[in-house]
């Protein structure tokens, strides 16, 4: 079976030599000037060059960015969607996804190691990096202990482009199982509009009421979108 990561390889030595020199210049700019020294397509170009060393990856990098609408959307796209772009295969798609995985580990470190309420901006940065460009709606529940340290970050539902189910009973049941002192509800709006729907408001109220009876606080409900976020607490909805 042909390897899609290596199709359309350059066949002449001149092209290969030019590619080697170009990549050397990108590498030098990266090492001496940092990430800001490279444009978005150059970052992806160099990354793909590590996975597909014998190809000119500049056109493919530009195609990927155009297809997904930018760097953030590309890095957060699912692997199967990335593989569907002509010229991509498992190796090159995995190279894209490993960058996202490393970035999420980096931005989530303060969230995992410090009280969430004292590292709120870090939490928002982590959630936006992970969820802002998703094409389907997902609901997550962050479970906290009595010191507001994160004990579990769980995906509880994934739905369509405009709806994902969340059930009060299941959220509270899981919080009791984990011994959670508090929870934070999170979901994304793929449309980019972070305005809470009436359903969002009603389900949040139901979960708050049920949690209060059992000593489980709902610190916030956060809606993540491409253009920002909405905090129910800051909006006076909790």
BELPE-V728260 format. One record per helix or strand. SS is the DSSP state (helix for helix, strand for strand). FROM is the first residue (numbers start at 1). LEN is the number of residues. If there is no record, write none. Layout:
ss->SS from->FROM len->LEN
ss->SS from->FROM len->LEN
This chain:
ss->helix from->4 len->3
ss->helix from->13 len->21
ss->helix from->35 len->3
ss->helix from->40 len->12
ss->helix from->58 len->11
ss->helix from->71 len->6
ss->helix from->79 len->5
ss->helix from->90 len->24
ss->helix from->116 len->3
ss->helix from->120 len->12
ss->strand from->138 len->7
ss->strand from->150 len->9
ss->helix from->168 len->11
ss->strand from->182 len->7
ss->helix from->198 len->16
ss->strand from->217 len->9
ss->strand from->228 len->4
